[in-house]
Amino acid sequence: MDLMSYQREILSTVVVVIIIFGLNLLSKRAIRRFGRTSSIDINSRKIIFYLSNLLFYGVGIIVLTLIWGVNLQEFSVFISSVLAVLGIGFVAQWSILSNLTASVILFFSHPLRLGDRIRVLDSDFDWTGKVEDISGFYLFMRTDDGRRITIPTNLVIQKGIEILKHDETVALPANTPELE
């Protein structure tokens, strides 16, 4: 085994590693900048950082295995086996996956921000208050009557929310007793 016979693979590996690290660094800067301008909590940004790391390093590993000449048929069997095991694990923990997905949706494409006064649209409960934090799995809010509640993020996406102005009050329905 001569090191010079692998010169092309070594050079390609170095280039791929530099590109992956560069893209990862650029995506972290973009996420950080977007998070600051949108007033996104640092914990929510950490989740997005983790997911972007997972994506870039996964793609990097796949490209590196192809550069080093791994048999595509054997590699596809390996990848499909790994994905099958992950799929079974995610189905078993569906609520965790749906909460994490809902957090990403809230982070990127929802106008909800920390400090907003919201009302969760639910016929059974009157959850109106100020958003204190949005983590990877829960939305933390302080209700108007002083309670601190946590709502799973997938429930926030499913139920829907109404973003209220800071001074806006919510009229209670006629059949709902007033809270003391």
C-alpha positions, -999 to +999 in steps of 0.1 A: +000+000+000+017+031-012+004+065+001+009+081-034-016+057-050-043+073-028-033+108-036-066+116-055-087+102-026-067+121+000-070+154-019-107+149-025-112+141+012-095+173+023-116+193-002-148+178+010-140+183+047-131+219+041-164+225+021-185+207+048-169+227+076-173+260+056-209+253+048-216+244+084-200+276+096-220+297+071-252+281+081-245+287+118-239+323+111-271+326+091-291+308+118-275+330+145-283+362+125-318+351+118-324+342+154-312+375+167-333+396+142-363+375+150-357+374+188-354+336+189-343+321+221-308+306+223-322+271+231-342+271+200-312+281+180-292+252+195-317+228+182-314+242+147-276+241+150-278+205+160-300+196+130-278+215+106-247+197+120-265+164+115-274+172+079-239+185+068-219+158+085-243+131+072-239+143+037-201+146+042-199+109+054-219+097+024-196+117+000-165+104+017-176+068+015-182+073-022-148+089-027-130+060-010-147+035-033-173+017-011-195-006-031-227+013-037-249-018-034-234-027+000-236+009+011-273+012+001-281-020+021-263-005+051-281+029+048-315+013+043-309-009+074-300+022+095-330+041+082-353+012+090-340+011+126-344+048+129-379+047+114-390+021+140-374+042+168-392+074+156-425+057+153-421+045+189-413+080+199-436+099+175-445+126+201-409+135+205-404+138+167-436+158+162-426+182+190-392+187+176-406+193+141-432+217+155-404+236+172-385+240+140-417+252+123-423+277+150-387+288+148-386+294+110-420+302+097-442+315+125-445+351+136-446+340+173-418+355+194-407+356+230-427+382+250-457+381+227-491+379+243-510+350+228-542+330+231-541+292+223-573+284+204-588+255+223-625+250+232-617+232+265-591+256+280-586+293+280-548+297+277-541+334+273-508+349+284-473+359+276-448+336+259-418+332+282-397+306+263-399+282+234-377+251+238-372+221+216-403+205+229-424+229+249-438+265+248-437+281+282-462+308+290-474+328+319-512+330+319-531+362+327-541+347+360-504+341+370-501+304+363-469+292+345-479+265+320-460+244+295-477+234+262-461+208+238-451+226+206-470+201+185-502+211+204-495+248+196-493+240+159-524+217+160-546+241+180-534+273+165-527+305+183-539+341+181-512+367+186-527+396+207-515+431+211-498+438+244-527+457+258-555+437+242-578+417+264-598+386+255-635+385+259-647+353+277-675+334+260-709+337+276-710+302+291-675+304+307-672+314+344-648+342+350-614+333+366-607+347+400 
